[in-house]
Amino acid sequence: MDAKDFDHWVATSLTAFEAVLDGLVPGDAPAGLGEAMRYAVLGGGKRLRPLLVLASCATVGGNAFAAMRAACAVELIHAYSLVHDDMPCMDDDVLRRGKPTTHVAFGEAQAMLAGDAMQALAFDVLTPDEGIAPALQARLCALLARSAGHDGMAGGQAIDLASVGKPLDECTLRDMHRRKTGVLLQASVMMGAACGPASAQATKSLSDYGAALGLAFQVVDDILDVTQDSAVLGKTAGKDQDANKPTYVSVLGLDAARALAQQLRAEARAALAASGLADTSHLGLLADSVVERDN
Amino acid sequence: MDAKDFDHWVATSLTAFEAVLDGLVPGDAPAGLGEAMRYAVLGGGKRLRPLLVLASCATVGGNAFAAMRAACAVELIHAYSLVHDDMPCMDDDVLRRGKPTTHVAFGEAQAMLAGDAMQALAFDVLTPDEGIAPALQARLCALLARSAGHDGMAGGQAIDLASVGKPLDECTLRDMHRRKTGVLLQASVMMGAACGPASAQATKSLSDYGAALGLAFQVVDDILDVTQDSAVLGKTAGKDQDANKPTYVSVLGLDAARALAQQLRAEARAALAASGLADTSHLGLLADSVVERDN
């Protein structure tokens, strides 16, 4: 697989993904709620989580319809978390993906409701009347619920909130980021894998891959927060530093953070090599893209 | 079934329910998140939705373990919606179930996160590793997701937000309340019914029962908002009137609203009578309790 093939796969996958997601997020939900939901989730973002679901499913030869639904579900969870995170009582941010944040565009109440409805919609799209075997629906709901809740994303955000201005050691920082970002990225990989038959070894390896990639993503996020400007990021740069939030850069320094990102990329690739799966090239290149990205 | 037997069933059911819920909502979720979640959902509330799930499941002879999990899930959704509803950007209420609202006690950010985590936990408790057949897990997740989202509760709240100070006809008011409150009450009945074998006729009748009961609940809520004081309600009375929100009382007048509540009770009981189910007495008495309650 060369870079051109990978780029083609990404472009094709994203075109299909955006079309399916567009069809699933209702424009006609009452009283402007649908517009706010669509604003928050359509037409923006790197779509890393959906690509992980789709690549992971393809690697195990799984149910492509189920994987596409899972890709939409995990992106809905991610997007709702950004809407709530950006609100004044949380990070109070006005810029996201180069656009005004949802509460700036629609008001705080509608933004909170849109986030709430997006979380419900995530589980709705995982449980269609047909196309996904009920046992797989249940498995996907379980994986998503656990990664989104108190043991995952929401728990990580609570630690994040409580840690502003406090020195954290690397171990606590890692736990916060594992929950806040890593668990949902890892769940994306595991949801894709659940869509097909995967050996215990393959499942374990994909889980290790997802864990390393999830942490790498956050380390790189912390690096970009201090090395890039807002125009490139599409969100407010220097935000964590200004808020006196502990980051990998503040705890380790920039050079050590960069070295850690490379080490985690190597761990992710080593996990794929140990999986026994025939073709993990897309997953490997996704790990590269996470570490090499500039926004 | 006399009133004493019913009271005994309610007391026994609630004792079991509170114990299970207590075990499912984590106290040790990070950075105070677990405390906020427990504050919001434990030790308060009428628990009408759980009782509907349990009574409906018993009526069809269903899986009691699954029904107890479903009862917890639906109460978590209800409780999270109250937490978010009470926040300053929504109803800005400081009193709930006779206690300070969650954001007053824990801050807005933690309250929003607790609500988010409670919604995720609802789907988590529906998808345990054992005790509920995967097909039933999927069915319960589907029913809950649809009733909580844009077509249900969240959509109703969006209409509610948009309708402050505007005259609504009874038809629009009914649609708002059906979504905001009715759909989740109806889903409680349907989730209980899904836990066992139910004929098409029984399922249809229980759905009709749930729809009538759901609407009756809201009509009575609107009546109590103007006839009771805050101490009896455990929440701020006269709130809807003060906010110039359309209610059944403002649209129909108090006497007609009371007559409507009685009519809906009769419809609920008629649906039970048409169900072909052997013993629907608990469901019938729950409908009575909804209409006759004073808080």
Interface residues (C-beta under 8 A of the other chain):
Chain A: P26 A29 P30 A31 G32 L33 G34 M37 Y80 S81 H84 M87 C89 M90 G107 E108 A109 Q110 M112 L113 G115 D116 A117 Q119 A120 L121 A122 F123 D124 L126 T127 P134 A135 Q137 A138 R139 C141 A142 L144 A145 R146 A148 G149 H150 D151 G152 A154 G155 G156 Q157 A158 I159 L161 A162 S163 R179
Chain B: P26 A29 P30 A31 G32 L33 G34 M37 Y80 S81 H84 M87 C89 M90 G107 E108 A109 Q110 M112 L113 G115 D116 A117 Q119 A120 L121 A122 F123 D124 L126 T127 P134 A135 Q137 A138 R139 C141 A142 L144 A145 R146 A148 G149 H150 D151 G152 A154 G155 G156 Q157 A158 I159 L161 A162 S163 R179
